[in-house]
């Protein structure tokens, strides 16, 4: 008797395919990220700061849905690495604002190039139109569901 397993519709289950893709991509991505010297969370925070110079720390913590203490630790690590600088806000002396340093900009450029390369590798079996369509569909699926 041949050792064959019937899979039925399991290969058609959306959640199973999405989870398999996520696990495959995430494991490679986190291994790659280890070599950058930053965690994915630290990168995300650094990137958002680069797009919003002198952003208020409170605003950043709210965007990243993080407790202020934990978020403060992330900012402290970025500051220790010389990637950001924090100073008192010009408009609210009680608040601190964060900006990316020149070193931080260099690190960001290098990581963004690497992310582009990683994403190309993950989707190597897709053409450009399929790659754009996949991203558009994932963005649509990940939109918060609203009550009608």
C-alpha positions in Angstrom: 0.0 0.0 0.0 1.3 3.4 -1.0 1.9 5.9 1.8 -0.4 8.7 0.5 -2.4 11.1 2.6 -5.5 12.8 1.4 -5.4 16.5 2.1 -8.9 17.3 0.9 -9.6 21.0 1.0 -6.9 21.8 3.6 -4.8 23.4 0.9 -7.7 25.7 0.1 -8.1 27.1 3.6 -7.2 30.7 3.5 -6.1 30.9 7.2 -3.8 27.9 6.8 -2.1 29.3 3.7 -1.8 32.7 5.2 -0.3 31.3 8.4 2.2 29.1 6.5 3.4 32.1 4.4 3.7 34.2 7.6 5.7 31.5 9.4 8.0 31.0 6.5 8.6 34.7 5.9 8.8 35.7 9.5 11.5 33.1 10.4 13.7 34.2 7.6 13.1 37.8 8.3 13.9 37.6 12.0 17.1 35.7 11.2 18.1 38.4 8.7 17.2 41.1 11.1 19.5 39.8 13.8 22.4 40.8 11.6 21.2 44.5 11.5 21.8 45.1 15.2 18.2 46.2 15.7 15.0 44.4 16.5 12.1 44.7 14.1 10.4 46.9 16.7 13.4 49.2 17.1 13.6 49.5 13.3 9.9 50.3 13.1 10.2 53.0 15.7 13.4 54.4 14.1 11.6 54.5 10.7 8.5 56.3 12.0 10.7 58.9 13.8 12.6 59.5 10.5 9.3 60.2 8.8 8.1 62.5 11.6 11.1 64.6 12.8 10.8 65.9 16.3 7.8 63.7 17.0 6.5 63.7 20.6 7.3 60.5 22.5 3.7 60.2 23.7 2.4 60.3 20.1 4.9 57.6 19.1 3.9 55.4 22.0 0.2 55.7 21.1 1.0 54.9 17.4 2.9 51.8 18.4 0.3 50.8 21.0 3.0 50.3 23.6 3.1 51.2 27.3 5.2 54.3 27.9 7.8 52.5 30.1 8.5 49.8 27.5 8.5 52.3 24.8 10.9 54.5 26.7 13.3 51.5 26.9 13.1 51.2 23.1 13.9 54.8 22.7 16.7 54.6 25.2 18.3 51.7 23.3 18.1 53.7 20.0 19.6 56.7 21.7 22.4 54.6 23.3 23.3 53.3 19.8 23.5 56.9 18.5 20.6 56.4 16.1 18.2 59.0 17.6 18.5 62.1 19.9 15.8 63.2 22.3 15.4 66.7 23.6 12.7 68.9 25.2 9.9 70.0 22.9 10.1 73.7 21.9 6.3 74.0 22.4 5.8 71.9 25.5 8.8 71.8 27.9 7.3 68.8 29.7 7.4 66.7 26.6 10.3 65.1 24.8 10.7 64.9 21.0 12.9 62.5 19.1 14.8 62.9 15.9 17.0 60.5 13.8 20.7 61.2 13.8 23.0 61.0 10.7 24.1 57.6 11.9 20.5 56.6 12.3 19.7 57.7 8.7 22.7 55.6 7.4 21.4 52.5 9.3 17.9 53.1 8.0 19.1 53.3 4.4 21.0 50.0 4.8 18.1 48.2 6.4 15.5 49.5 3.9 17.7 48.2 1.0 17.9 44.9 2.9 14.2 44.7 3.4 13.6 45.3 -0.3 16.0 42.5 -1.1 14.2 40.2 1.5 10.8 41.0 0.1 12.0 40.3 -3.5 13.3 36.9 -2.3 10.1 36.1 -0.5 8.1 36.8 -3.6 10.5 35.6 -6.3 7.9 33.4 -7.9 5.6 36.4 -8.5 5.8 39.0 -11.2 5.6 42.7 -10.4 1.8 42.9 -11.0 1.2 39.9 -8.7 3.5 41.3 -6.0 1.5 44.6 -6.1 -1.8 42.7 -6.1 -0.7 40.5 -3.1 0.2 43.6 -1.1 -3.0 45.4 -2.0 -5.1 42.3 -1.0 -3.2 41.9 2.3 -3.8 45.5 3.1 -7.5 45.1 2.3 -7.7 41.9 4.5 -5.9 43.6 7.3 -8.2 46.7 7.4 -10.2 46.9 10.6 -13.6 45.5 10.2 -16.2 48.2 10.6 -19.8 47.7 11.7 -22.3 48.7 9.1 
